[in-house]
């Protein structure tokens, strides 16, 4: 982070109501580019042009900022998945769309996704963060249970089926974001994984 030029005006108190959102956006951008190692609340405050005390009114320390970033990430991801699962499309279509949306989020925001899952394990993680960290699996479990009632998913423990499905596409997401697919486009790996997973969820056909 560049130091302010000599003769720059001293940091000023922030006088409008959008400081929290602006700090979050700058922190998000910083993590996307550089990861969390160099993230500094004081540096962000300088970048906005406010005192550290002004930023501390919104985030008491760096960990509080990381918690808020993780919450923001989970809210975006969970909101997108909920909209897909709540649509009126057949469950197979919703399942495929949700899995692809999750993998795409991971590919586009790999550093943020790592932060999200690490931050919710921190001893000072907020209740909101802990709740959101479980939302993907919880929503998928509920969607699978409803699809079972409609005959769109095979019988079985809905939570177990959801856990295995989540493990499959989260695994592809981790491989893709870590550049570990050995040249295979992430979209191809995602579709193959989703197809394989769906074969395990699809209703069993009657044996003739």
Beta strands, then each sheet from edge to edge (+ up, - down):
end
